């Protein structure tokens, strides 16, 4: 599985990956032999060990659960709620790998697309899909495969989860769906991304974590009852590309399947010269409101295990 982000002592990207390729293969074998529920039983003691040995992340989980449960009118979280939070993360990682290996084994992946991303893509237009660490954005490769003829490139900082992402790329084996390491958005990278969009490709980028190494600007906007820092980079990129921007949230359903929720965020992001900073902050606040909406629908599927409100 991938490592969880670091706690208060550091930025989410600083932690080396925990777990190894053989561990991933062991989990896959367990899933094949025991089924999904049996594999979850195998995962439980492993997850519990991680929970017991990661004090900062455990406290971050409890702090998040306290905020979200307060918004839902529920009582204070107990320790078993946090263990279940960890188990949901492990299940998400397992589902991502299983879906890459055998899409049919993951159960139904339904797509709700009221604003017509598929129709936009069918006209040969490229664009941006803004994702998050809520739910399972990795399954978008499965769900969107037939909807994006030119494919999707996932922009991410992958150093902290190198083995996991290499495994996903290898299992997908699809040259139209790939990850691209992007730590900084320099001129050459911006030109390359612009060319991809002009060819009709789609770029997926998470917008719910602050920039790697503290570089880049952020805006502090309300999220689950308290100000949190959100990166402005995705909205700067969207302004440069001048393309449609959709939000994507892939949530696990009660029946074990998943639903991909797509919604149009902007036909085109316009950043005026005067008031540019205010426009970027407004975009971050709009995004945070939508992220909060979906987080309250699936609170156990939030996978930012660090002090999200401290930055």
C-alpha positions as CSV (number, residue, x, y, z in Angstrom):
1,X,0.0,0.0,0.0
2,X,1.1,3.6,-0.3
3,X,2.5,5.4,2.7
4,X,0.3,7.8,4.7
5,X,1.4,11.4,4.6
6,X,3.5,12.7,7.6
7,X,2.1,14.2,10.6
8,X,2.7,17.6,12.2
9,X,6.5,17.2,12.0
10,X,6.6,17.6,8.2
11,X,4.9,18.1,4.8
12,X,2.8,15.2,3.4
13,X,5.4,14.6,0.6
14,X,8.4,14.1,2.8
15,X,7.6,10.6,4.0
16,X,9.3,7.7,2.3
17,X,7.0,4.9,1.1
18,X,6.2,2.3,3.7
19,X,5.7,-1.2,2.5
20,X,7.3,-3.0,-0.5
21,X,6.4,-4.6,-3.8
22,X,6.3,-8.0,-2.2
23,X,3.8,-6.7,0.3
24,X,1.6,-5.5,-2.5
25,X,1.8,-8.9,-4.2
26,X,1.0,-10.7,-0.9
27,X,-2.2,-8.6,-0.6
28,X,-3.2,-9.3,-4.2
29,X,-2.7,-13.0,-3.6
30,X,-4.8,-12.8,-0.4
31,X,-7.5,-11.1,-2.4
32,X,-7.4,-13.7,-5.1
33,X,-7.6,-16.6,-2.7
34,X,-9.8,-15.2,0.0
35,X,-11.9,-12.7,-1.8
36,X,-12.4,-9.0,-1.0
37,X,-13.9,-9.5,2.5
38,X,-11.3,-12.2,3.4
39,X,-8.5,-9.9,2.2
40,X,-9.9,-7.1,4.4
41,X,-9.6,-9.5,7.4
42,X,-5.9,-10.1,6.5
43,X,-5.5,-6.3,6.2
44,X,-7.0,-5.6,9.6
45,X,-4.0,-6.6,11.8
46,X,-1.6,-4.9,9.4
47,X,-3.7,-1.7,9.5
48,X,-3.9,-1.9,13.3
49,X,-0.1,-2.1,13.6
50,X,0.3,1.0,11.4
51,X,-2.4,2.8,13.5
52,X,-0.6,1.9,16.7
53,X,2.9,2.9,15.5
54,X,1.9,6.2,13.8
55,X,1.0,8.6,16.6
56,X,1.0,11.8,14.5
57,X,-1.1,10.3,11.8
58,X,-3.4,8.7,14.2
59,X,-4.0,12.0,15.9
60,X,-4.5,13.7,12.6
61,X,-7.2,11.0,11.8
62,X,-8.9,11.6,15.1
63,X,-8.8,15.4,14.6
64,X,-10.3,15.1,11.1
65,X,-13.0,12.7,12.3
66,X,-13.9,15.1,15.1
67,X,-14.4,18.0,12.6
68,X,-16.5,15.9,10.1
69,X,-18.6,14.2,12.8
70,X,-19.3,17.6,14.3
71,X,-20.6,18.8,11.0
72,X,-22.8,15.7,10.7
73,X,-24.2,16.2,14.2
74,X,-22.5,13.1,15.5
75,X,-20.6,12.5,18.8
76,X,-16.8,12.6,19.3
77,X,-14.9,9.9,17.5
78,X,-13.7,6.8,19.3
79,X,-10.5,4.9,18.6
80,X,-12.2,2.3,16.5
81,X,-13.5,5.0,14.2
82,X,-9.9,5.9,13.4
83,X,-8.9,2.3,12.9
84,X,-11.8,2.0,10.4
85,X,-10.6,5.2,8.7
86,X,-7.2,3.5,8.2
87,X,-8.9,0.3,7.0
88,X,-10.9,2.3,4.4
89,X,-7.6,3.7,3.1
90,X,-6.1,0.2,2.8
91,X,-9.2,-1.0,1.0
92,X,-8.9,1.9,-1.4
93,X,-5.3,1.0,-2.2
94,X,-6.3,-2.6,-2.7
95,X,-9.2,-1.7,-5.0
96,X,-7.0,0.5,-7.1
97,X,-4.5,-2.3,-7.7
98,X,-7.3,-4.9,-8.3
99,X,-9.0,-2.6,-10.8
100,X,-5.8,-2.1,-12.7
101,X,-5.3,-5.8,-12.9
102,X,-8.8,-6.9,-13.5
103,X,-11.4,-4.2,-13.9
104,X,-14.4,-6.6,-13.8
105,X,-13.3,-7.8,-10.3
106,X,-13.8,-4.4,-8.7
107,X,-17.6,-4.4,-9.1
108,X,-19.7,-1.8,-10.9
109,X,-18.2,1.7,-11.5
110,X,-21.0,4.0,-12.3
111,X,-20.4,7.4,-13.9
112,X,-22.7,10.4,-13.2
113,X,-21.9,13.0,-15.9
114,X,-24.7,15.6,-16.0
115,X,-22.5,18.3,-17.5
116,X,-21.3,16.2,-20.4
117,X,-17.6,15.7,-20.0
118,X,-17.9,12.7,-22.4
119,X,-19.6,14.9,-25.0
120,X,-16.9,17.5,-24.7
121,X,-14.2,14.9,-25.1
122,X,-16.0,13.3,-28.1
123,X,-15.7,16.7,-29.9
124,X,-11.9,16.3,-29.7
125,X,-11.4,18.9,-27.0
126,X,-9.0,18.4,-24.2
127,X,-9.2,19.7,-20.7
128,X,-8.5,19.3,-17.0
129,X,-10.1,17.0,-14.5
130,X,-9.5,18.1,-10.9
131,X,-9.4,15.3,-8.4
132,X,-8.7,14.9,-4.7
133,X,-7.6,12.4,-2.0
134,X,-11.3,11.8,-1.2
135,X,-12.5,8.5,-2.5
136,X,-10.6,6.6,-5.2
137,X,-9.5,8.8,-8.0
138,X,-7.3,6.0,-9.3
139,X,-10.4,4.2,-10.5
140,X,-11.0,7.1,-13.0
141,X,-8.6,5.2,-15.2
142,X,-11.1,2.4,-15.4
143,X,-14.3,4.5,-15.4
144,X,-13.0,7.1,-17.9
145,X,-11.2,4.7,-20.3
146,X,-13.9,4.6,-22.9
147,X,-14.9,8.2,-22.5
148,X,-11.6,9.9,-23.3
149,X,-10.3,8.8,-26.7
150,X,-7.1,10.6,-26.3
151,X,-6.5,9.3,-22.8
152,X,-5.7,10.9,-19.4
153,X,-2.4,11.9,-17.9
154,X,-2.3,12.1,-14.1
155,X,-0.1,14.9,-12.8
156,X,1.3,14.1,-9.4
157,X,4.3,14.2,-7.0
158,X,5.0,10.4,-7.0
159,X,8.3,10.2,-5.0
160,X,6.6,9.3,-1.8
161,X,4.7,6.4,-3.4
162,X,7.0,5.3,-6.2
163,X,6.4,1.5,-5.9
164,X,2.7,1.9,-5.8
165,X,2.4,4.1,-8.8
166,X,4.8,2.0,-10.8
167,X,2.7,-1.0,-10.0
168,X,-0.5,0.7,-11.2
169,X,1.1,1.9,-14.4
170,X,2.4,-1.6,-15.1
171,X,-0.9,-3.3,-14.4
172,X,-2.9,-0.8,-16.5
173,X,-0.6,-1.4,-19.5
174,X,-2.4,1.4,-21.3
175,X,-0.3,4.0,-23.0
176,X,-3.3,6.4,-23.0
177,X,-3.5,6.4,-19.2
178,X,-0.3,7.3,-17.4
179,X,1.2,9.3,-14.6
180,X,3.5,12.2,-15.1
181,X,5.9,13.4,-12.3
182,X,5.4,17.2,-11.8
183,X,7.0,18.8,-8.8
184,X,7.2,22.3,-10.3
185,X,5.3,23.9,-13.2
186,X,8.1,25.4,-15.2
187,X,7.9,26.9,-18.7
188,X,8.8,23.6,-20.5
189,X,6.3,21.7,-18.5
190,X,3.6,24.3,-19.2
191,X,4.3,24.1,-22.9
192,X,4.1,20.3,-22.9
193,X,0.8,20.3,-21.1
194,X,-0.6,22.9,-23.4
195,X,0.3,20.8,-26.4
196,X,-1.3,17.7,-24.8
197,X,-4.6,19.6,-24.3
198,X,-4.5,20.9,-27.8
199,X,-4.2,17.3,-29.0
200,X,-7.4,16.5,-27.2
201,X,-5.8,14.9,-24.1
202,X,-7.1,15.3,-20.5
203,X,-5.0,16.2,-17.5
204,X,-5.9,15.0,-14.0
205,X,-4.5,17.0,-11.1
206,X,-5.3,16.9,-7.3
207,X,-6.1,20.2,-5.7
208,X,-6.4,19.3,-2.1
209,X,-2.8,19.3,-1.0
210,X,-0.3,22.2,-0.6
211,X,2.7,22.5,-3.0
212,X,5.7,20.2,-2.5
213,X,8.5,21.7,-0.4
214,X,6.4,24.7,0.5
215,X,6.9,26.2,-3.0
216,X,4.0,27.9,-4.7
217,X,1.1,30.0,-3.3
218,X,-1.8,28.8,-1.3
219,X,-5.1,30.3,-0.1
220,X,-6.6,29.7,3.3
221,X,-10.3,29.1,2.9
222,X,-13.0,27.5,5.0
223,X,-13.2,23.8,5.1
224,X,-15.1,21.7,7.6
225,X,-15.5,24.6,9.9
226,X,-11.9,25.9,10.0
227,X,-9.5,27.7,7.5
228,X,-7.3,25.3,5.6
229,X,-4.5,25.9,3.0
230,X,-5.4,25.0,-0.6
231,X,-2.9,25.1,-3.4
232,X,-3.5,27.7,-6.2
233,X,-1.3,25.9,-8.7
234,X,-4.2,23.9,-10.3
235,X,-6.1,27.1,-11.0
236,X,-3.0,28.9,-12.3
237,X,-2.5,26.0,-14.7
238,X,-6.2,26.0,-15.7
239,X,-5.9,29.7,-16.5
240,X,-2.8,29.1,-18.6
241,X,-4.5,26.2,-20.6
242,X,-7.8,28.0,-21.2
243,X,-9.7,24.7,-21.3
244,X,-12.8,23.3,-19.7
245,X,-12.3,22.2,-16.0
246,X,-14.3,19.4,-14.5
247,X,-14.3,18.1,-10.9
248,X,-14.2,14.3,-10.3
249,X,-15.0,12.5,-7.1
250,X,-15.1,8.7,-7.1
251,X,-16.8,7.4,-4.0
252,X,-17.2,3.8,-2.8
253,X,-20.9,2.8,-2.5
254,X,-22.6,0.7,0.1
255,X,-22.9,-2.2,-2.4
256,X,-19.1,-2.3,-2.8
257,X,-19.2,-0.6,-6.2
258,X,-18.1,2.9,-6.9
259,X,-19.8,6.0,-8.4
260,X,-17.7,8.6,-10.3
261,X,-19.3,12.1,-9.9
262,X,-18.3,14.5,-12.6
263,X,-19.3,18.2,-12.6
264,X,-18.3,21.2,-14.7
265,X,-16.3,23.7,-12.6
266,X,-15.6,26.2,-15.4
267,X,-15.8,26.3,-19.2
268,X,-12.7,28.3,-19.0
269,X,-10.8,29.8,-16.0
270,X,-10.1,33.5,-16.6
271,X,-7.6,35.3,-14.4
272,X,-7.8,39.1,-14.7
273,X,-4.6,41.0,-14.4
274,X,-6.2,43.2,-11.8
275,X,-7.5,41.2,-8.9
276,X,-5.7,38.0,-10.0
277,X,-5.0,36.9,-6.4
278,X,-8.6,37.5,-5.4
279,X,-9.8,35.4,-8.4
280,X,-7.5,32.5,-7.5
281,X,-8.7,32.6,-3.8
282,X,-12.3,32.6,-5.0
283,X,-11.6,29.5,-7.1
284,X,-9.9,27.7,-4.2
285,X,-12.9,28.6,-2.0
286,X,-15.4,27.3,-4.6
287,X,-13.4,24.1,-4.9
288,X,-13.2,23.7,-1.1
289,X,-17.0,24.0,-0.9
290,X,-17.5,21.2,-3.4
291,X,-14.8,19.0,-1.7
292,X,-16.6,19.5,1.6
293,X,-20.0,18.6,0.1
294,X,-18.6,15.2,-1.1
295,X,-16.6,14.6,2.0
296,X,-19.7,14.8,4.1
297,X,-21.3,12.2,1.8
298,X,-18.4,9.7,2.4
299,X,-16.5,10.9,5.5
300,X,-14.5,7.6,6.0
301,X,-13.1,8.0,2.5
302,X,-11.0,11.0,3.2
303,X,-7.3,10.1,2.9
304,X,-5.2,13.1,4.0
305,X,-3.6,11.6,7.2
306,X,-1.8,14.7,8.4
307,X,-2.7,17.9,10.1
308,X,-4.6,19.4,7.3
309,X,-5.5,22.7,9.0
310,X,-2.0,23.5,10.4
311,X,-0.3,24.7,7.2
